[in-house]
Each structure stands twice: as C-alpha cells, then as structure tokens.
Amino acid sequence: MGIEYVRRAADPAISVVVPSVPGYDHEPTMACLAAQSFDAPHEVILVNDGSIDRSAARNRGLDAADAEVVALTDDDTRPPADWLATAHEAFGSDTDLVCLE
C-alpha cells in the first residue's frame, strides 16, 4: 500500500491529494475527479496506507505532489465537476492567495 498516481500529468497545474482508508470504496470519489470540467494538466494522488493516519497520508501526498497548487479531499467526498476549475481560477486571479477552503 502507499502512493498511487491515479492520474499523472507533465507539469500539472494542480495536484489532488486523496488520503484513503484501505478497504474503503474510494471509487465514487475517483469518478468525480475523473469527471472534472478542468481541462488543464492535473494529477490525482491516492495515498492508501493503513499503517498511517489521514494526516500523515496527506503529508505523504503533499511530498509527492508536483504542482504549486494542491487540492486536498477525502475518499468519502464527491467534489462537484467544477471544483478544480474554480480553485484554479481563484489562485490565478489572486496572486496573494495561499489557501482556499
């Protein structure tokens, strides 16, 4: 178990980190991420490691992320189709933005 690159991209605009509990069905979350309206290169990193907690999994995913902007979500969420596009637009329009919730 560990890091799985569900989606890879050369020079991604956004990295998405998803900590997952082994044995949990994270496929609905992955399907929502695959259906994003965001068409710029982006990567999805699934951290599926039962030996660490969610915080440690997030940190492991952050270490693996290649983009300057990192989106965090959990394996039981259903991000809307415009989630990444909205975040990318917000960071692009405000150069002082460091966190968006």
Summary of the structure (lengths in Angstrom):
residues: 101
radius of gyration: 12.9
end to end distance: 28.8
largest distance: 39.5
contacts: 280
relative contact order: 0.28
helix: 30%
strand: 24%
